[in-house]
Amino acid sequence: MKLVIKMMVAILVIGILLPFTILKGKDGAPLLKFSGLKLPDSDVSLTDIAKLPDDIQGSEDGNLIYQWTDAEGNLQFSNNLPPQGVEYTVKGYDPNLNVIQAVEVPVIEAVEETGNEVEKKTISAEDIGNPYSPEKIEKLFDDANNIEKLLNQRLQNQEALIGY
């Protein structure tokens, strides 16, 4: 069993080191370089958030969240300071990082004629359905793919015109 574990570790180490040593690209250089490894850049560091003073009463734009554990052991999150004497941590967030913006569905007044009577009907968001339904998301992806195809065709036409 120990031999199998040692062999697995050796294979793992060799597999990790191959792109840095033996495996070469078209130019003859190794595929990866140790100098190319670095951490991603970030605008806000965790140490900056941790150094915030304790007397912060919450920011005007609501970008601070306080985290603490209550007397019953439950983890709590709030944009207001926790009760006095409770240890807490401050976390920041960017409200502009929402991937899908909310859709406000308007209330529509519809007129329905049945025989001699005219009936006004209000259509609400519940009647229309979820704007993020699987069908609508699929249509969004299809539209995006069609736009990509159109842009690729335009690029090919431009390259043909300039003789590229």
Secondary structure, DSSP 8 states (H G I E B T S, - for coil): -HHHHHHHHHHHHHHHHGGGTT-B-TTSSBS--GGG------SS-HHHHHTS-TT----TT--EEEEEE-TTS-EEEESS---TT--EEEEE--GGG-SS-------EEEEEEETTEEEEEEE-HHHH--TT-HHHHHHHHHHHHHHHHHHHHHHHHHHHHHT-
